[in-house]
């Protein structure tokens, strides 16, 4: 299977991000299990750092227009660790939408190619991001 242009550390980062997503999904399915949500957050942040590097990760979270999302994401993680998993997850979800909202249009373009359900998911992602297919991309 071709691995395209990813280095070895980026491949590990993709695995960590995927594992973090699965742990977050499992934590939600287990009625907001605090340990699974915390592990998902740790894996996601470690994977993101391995994919784009430590300096770029710090610059991404420290951008002026992303500070509200960074604060919400951090407070959400802390609330999960301080035994408020439902409220912490909701605050963290808001932070994720603010931080990664620019990428939803790009993700929608890839998801639209998935058979059967892809076009429906793409429409939802485009509505959430507020960018139409013919509109300008955030890049």
BAKOL-802114 format. One line per 3 residues: number of its first residue (from 1); for each residue z, y, x of N, C-alpha, C. Coordinates in Angstrom, 1 decimal, m for minus. Layout:
N
NUM = Z Y X Z Y X Z Y X; ...
! end
This chain:
139
1 = 0.0 m1.2 0.8 0.0 0.0 0.0 0.0 1.2 0.9; m0.9 2.2 0.7 m1.0 3.4 1.5 0.2 4.3 1.2; 0.7 4.9 2.3 1.9 5.7 2.2 1.5 7.2 2.3
4 = 0.3 7.5 2.4 m0.2 8.9 2.5 0.4 9.6 3.7; 1.0 10.8 3.5 1.4 11.6 4.6 2.9 11.7 4.8; 3.6 10.8 4.2 5.1 10.9 4.2 5.6 10.3 5.6
7 = 6.6 11.0 6.2 7.2 10.4 7.3 8.3 9.4 6.9; 8.9 8.7 7.8 9.9 7.7 7.5 11.1 8.3 6.8; 11.5 9.5 7.3 12.7 10.1 6.6 12.4 10.6 5.2
10 = 11.1 11.0 5.0 10.7 11.5 3.7 10.6 10.3 2.7; 10.2 9.1 3.2 10.2 7.9 2.4 11.6 7.5 2.0; 12.6 7.6 2.9 14.0 7.4 2.5 14.4 8.4 1.5
13 = 14.0 9.7 1.7 14.4 10.7 0.8 13.9 10.5 m0.6; 12.6 10.0 m0.7 12.1 9.6 m2.1 12.9 8.5 m2.7; 13.3 7.5 m1.9 14.1 6.4 m2.4 15.5 6.9 m2.9
16 = 16.1 7.8 m2.1 17.4 8.4 m2.5 17.2 9.2 m3.8; 16.2 10.0 m3.9 16.0 10.8 m5.1 15.7 9.9 m6.3; 15.0 8.8 m6.1 14.8 7.9 m7.2 16.1 7.2 m7.6
19 = 16.8 6.8 m6.6 18.1 6.2 m6.9 19.1 7.1 m7.6; 19.0 8.4 m7.2 19.8 9.4 m7.9 19.4 9.6 m9.3; 18.1 9.6 m9.6 17.7 9.7 m11.0 18.1 8.5 m11.8
22 = 18.1 7.3 m11.2 18.5 6.1 m11.9 20.0 6.1 m12.2; 20.8 6.6 m11.2 22.2 6.7 m11.4 22.6 7.8 m12.5; 21.9 8.9 m12.5 22.1 9.9 m13.5 21.8 9.3 m14.9
25 = 20.6 8.6 m15.0 20.2 8.0 m16.2 21.3 7.0 m16.7; 21.7 6.2 m15.7 22.7 5.2 m16.0 24.1 5.8 m16.4; 24.4 6.9 m15.8 25.6 7.6 m16.1 25.6 8.2 m17.5
28 = 24.4 8.7 m18.0 24.3 9.2 m19.3 24.3 8.0 m20.3; 23.7 6.9 m20.0 23.6 5.8 m20.9 25.0 5.1 m21.0; 25.8 5.2 m20.0 27.2 4.7 m20.0 28.2 5.7 m20.6
31 = 27.7 6.6 m21.5 28.5 7.6 m22.1 29.2 8.5 m21.1; 28.3 9.1 m20.2 28.8 10.1 m19.2 29.8 9.5 m18.3; 29.5 8.4 m17.7 30.4 7.8 m16.7 30.5 8.8 m15.5
34 = 31.7 9.2 m15.1 31.8 10.2 m14.1 31.4 9.7 m12.7; 31.7 8.5 m12.4 31.3 7.9 m11.1 29.8 7.8 m10.9; 29.2 7.4 m11.9 27.7 7.2 m11.8 27.0 8.6 m11.7
37 = 27.5 9.5 m12.5 26.9 10.9 m12.4 27.1 11.5 m11.1; 28.3 11.3 m10.5 28.6 11.9 m9.2 27.7 11.2 m8.1; 27.6 9.9 m8.2 26.7 9.2 m7.2 25.3 9.7 m7.4
40 = 24.8 9.8 m8.6 23.5 10.3 m8.8 23.2 11.7 m8.2; 24.2 12.6 m8.4 24.1 13.9 m7.8 24.0 13.9 m6.2; 24.9 13.0 m5.7 24.9 12.9 m4.2 23.6 12.4 m3.7
43 = 23.1 11.3 m4.3 21.9 10.7 m3.9 20.7 11.7 m4.0; 20.7 12.4 m5.2 19.6 13.4 m5.4 19.6 14.5 m4.3; 20.7 15.1 m4.0 20.8 16.1 m3.1 20.5 15.6 m1.7
46 = 21.0 14.4 m1.3 20.6 13.8 0.0 19.1 13.6 0.1; 18.6 13.0 m1.0 17.1 12.8 m1.0 16.3 14.0 m0.9; 16.7 15.1 m1.6 15.9 16.3 m1.5 16.0 16.9 m0.1
49 = 17.2 16.8 0.5 17.3 17.3 1.9 16.5 16.5 2.9; 16.4 15.2 2.7 15.5 14.4 3.6 14.0 14.6 3.3; 13.7 14.9 2.1 12.2 15.2 1.8 11.8 16.5 2.4
52 = 12.5 17.6 2.2 12.0 18.9 2.6 12.7 19.5 3.8; 13.8 18.8 4.2 14.5 19.3 5.4 15.7 20.1 5.0; 16.6 20.2 5.9 17.9 20.9 5.7 17.7 22.4 5.5
55 = 16.9 23.0 6.4 16.7 24.5 6.3 16.0 24.9 5.1; 14.9 24.2 4.7 14.2 24.5 3.5 15.0 24.3 2.2; 15.8 23.2 2.3 16.7 23.0 1.1 17.7 24.1 0.9
58 = 18.3 24.6 2.0 19.2 25.7 1.9 18.5 27.0 1.5; 17.3 27.2 2.0 16.5 28.4 1.6 16.1 28.3 0.1; 15.8 27.1 m0.4 15.4 26.9 m1.8 16.6 27.3 m2.7
61 = 17.8 26.8 m2.4 18.9 27.0 m3.3 19.5 28.4 m3.1; 19.2 29.1 m2.0 19.7 30.4 m1.8 18.8 31.5 m2.2; 17.6 31.2 m2.7 16.7 32.3 m3.2 17.3 33.1 m4.2
64 = 17.0 34.4 m4.2 17.6 35.4 m5.1 17.4 35.0 m6.6; 16.1 34.6 m6.9 15.8 34.3 m8.3 16.3 32.9 m8.7; 16.8 32.1 m7.8 17.4 30.8 m8.1 18.9 30.8 m8.0
67 = 19.6 31.9 m7.8 21.0 31.9 m7.6 21.7 31.5 m8.9; 21.2 31.9 m10.1 21.9 31.5 m11.3 21.8 30.0 m11.5; 20.6 29.4 m11.2 20.5 27.9 m11.3 21.3 27.2 m10.3
70 = 21.4 27.7 m9.1 22.2 27.1 m8.1 23.7 27.1 m8.5; 24.2 28.3 m9.0 25.6 28.4 m9.4 25.8 27.4 m10.6; 24.9 27.3 m11.5 25.1 26.4 m12.7 25.1 24.9 m12.2
73 = 24.2 24.6 m11.3 24.1 23.2 m10.8 25.4 22.9 m10.0; 25.9 23.8 m9.2 27.1 23.5 m8.4 28.3 23.4 m9.3; 28.4 24.3 m10.3 29.6 24.3 m11.3 29.5 23.0 m12.1
76 = 28.3 22.5 m12.4 28.1 21.3 m13.2 28.6 20.1 m12.4; 28.3 20.1 m11.1 28.7 19.0 m10.2 30.3 19.0 m10.1; 30.8 20.2 m9.9 32.3 20.3 m9.8 33.0 19.9 m11.1
79 = 32.4 20.3 m12.2 33.0 19.8 m13.5 33.0 18.3 m13.7; 31.9 17.7 m13.2 31.8 16.2 m13.3 32.9 15.6 m12.4; 33.1 16.2 m11.2 34.1 15.7 m10.3 35.5 15.9 m10.8
82 = 35.7 17.0 m11.6 37.0 17.3 m12.1 37.3 16.7 m13.5; 36.5 15.7 m13.8 36.7 14.9 m15.0 36.3 15.6 m16.3; 35.3 16.4 m16.3 34.7 16.9 m17.5 33.2 16.6 m17.4
85 = 32.9 15.3 m17.5 31.5 14.8 m17.3 30.5 15.4 m18.3; 30.8 15.4 m19.6 29.8 15.9 m20.6 29.5 17.3 m20.4; 30.5 18.2 m20.3 30.3 19.6 m20.1 29.6 19.8 m18.8
88 = 30.1 19.1 m17.8 29.5 19.3 m16.4 28.0 18.9 m16.4; 27.7 17.8 m17.1 26.3 17.4 m17.1 25.4 18.4 m17.8; 25.9 19.0 m18.9 25.1 20.0 m19.7 24.9 21.3 m18.8
91 = 26.0 21.7 m18.1 25.8 22.9 m17.2 24.9 22.5 m16.1; 25.0 21.4 m15.6 24.1 20.9 m14.5 22.7 20.8 m14.9; 22.4 20.4 m16.2 21.1 20.3 m16.7 20.5 21.6 m16.9
94 = 21.3 22.6 m17.3 20.8 24.0 m17.4 20.4 24.5 m16.0; 21.2 24.2 m15.0 20.9 24.6 m13.6 19.6 23.9 m13.1; 19.4 22.7 m13.5 18.2 22.0 m13.0 16.9 22.6 m13.7
97 = 17.1 23.0 m15.0 15.9 23.6 m15.6 15.6 25.0 m15.0; 16.6 25.7 m14.6 16.4 27.0 m13.9 15.8 26.8 m12.5; 16.4 25.8 m11.8 15.9 25.6 m10.4 14.5 25.0 m10.3
100 = 14.3 24.0 m11.1 13.0 23.3 m11.0 12.0 23.5 m12.1; 12.3 24.5 m12.9 11.4 24.8 m14.1 10.0 25.1 m13.7; 9.8 25.7 m12.5 8.4 26.0 m12.0 7.6 24.8 m11.7
103 = 8.2 23.7 m11.5 7.5 22.5 m11.2 7.0 21.7 m12.4; 7.5 22.0 m13.6 7.2 21.2 m14.8 5.7 21.2 m15.1; 5.0 22.3 m14.9 3.6 22.4 m15.1 2.8 21.4 m14.2
106 = 3.3 21.4 m12.9 2.7 20.5 m11.9 2.9 19.0 m12.3; 4.1 18.7 m12.7 4.5 17.4 m13.1 3.7 17.0 m14.4; 3.5 18.0 m15.3 2.7 17.7 m16.5 1.3 17.3 m16.2
109 = 0.7 17.9 m15.1 m0.6 17.6 m14.7 m0.7 16.1 m14.3; 0.3 15.6 m13.6 0.3 14.3 m13.1 0.6 13.3 m14.2; 1.5 13.6 m15.1 1.9 12.8 m16.2 0.8 12.6 m17.2
112 = 0.0 13.6 m17.4 m1.1 13.6 m18.4 m2.1 12.4 m18.1; m2.1 11.9 m16.9 m3.0 10.8 m16.6 m2.4 9.4 m16.9; m1.2 9.4 m17.3 m0.5 8.1 m17.7 m1.1 7.6 m19.1
115 = m1.5 6.4 m19.2 m2.1 5.9 m20.5 m1.1 6.0 m21.6; m1.5 6.2 m22.8 m0.9 6.2 m24.0 0.1 7.3 m24.2; 1.2 7.3 m23.4 2.3 8.3 m23.6 2.1 9.6 m22.8
118 = 1.3 9.5 m21.8 1.1 10.6 m20.8 0.8 11.9 m21.5; m0.2 12.0 m22.3 m0.6 13.3 m22.9 0.6 13.9 m23.8; 1.3 13.1 m24.4 2.5 13.6 m25.2 3.6 14.2 m24.3
121 = 3.9 13.5 m23.3 4.9 14.0 m22.3 4.4 15.2 m21.7; 3.1 15.3 m21.3 2.6 16.5 m20.7 2.7 17.7 m21.6; 2.4 17.5 m22.9 2.5 18.6 m23.8 4.0 19.1 m23.9
124 = 5.0 18.2 m23.9 6.4 18.6 m23.9 6.7 19.4 m22.7; 6.3 18.9 m21.5 6.6 19.6 m20.2 5.9 20.9 m20.2; 4.7 21.1 m20.7 4.0 22.4 m20.7 4.8 23.4 m21.6
127 = 5.3 22.9 m22.7 6.0 23.8 m23.6 7.3 24.2 m23.0; 8.0 23.3 m22.3 9.3 23.7 m21.6 9.0 24.7 m20.5; 7.9 24.5 m19.7 7.7 25.4 m18.6 7.1 26.7 m19.1
130 = 6.4 26.7 m20.3 5.8 27.9 m20.8 4.5 28.3 m20.2; 3.9 27.3 m19.5 2.6 27.5 m18.9 1.6 26.6 m19.6; 0.4 27.1 m20.0 m0.6 26.3 m20.6 m1.5 25.7 m19.5
133 = m2.4 24.8 m19.9 m3.2 24.1 m19.0 m4.2 25.0 m18.3; m4.7 26.0 m19.0 m5.6 27.0 m18.4 m4.9 28.1 m17.7; m3.6 28.2 m17.8 m2.9 29.3 m17.2 m2.8 29.2 m15.7
136 = m2.1 30.2 m15.1 m1.9 30.2 m13.6 m0.7 29.3 m13.3; m0.9 28.6 m12.1 0.2 27.8 m11.6 1.1 28.6 m10.8; 2.4 28.2 m10.7 3.4 29.0 m10.0 3.2 29.0 m8.5
139 = 2.3 28.2 m7.9 2.2 28.0 m6.5 1.3 29.2 m5.9
! end
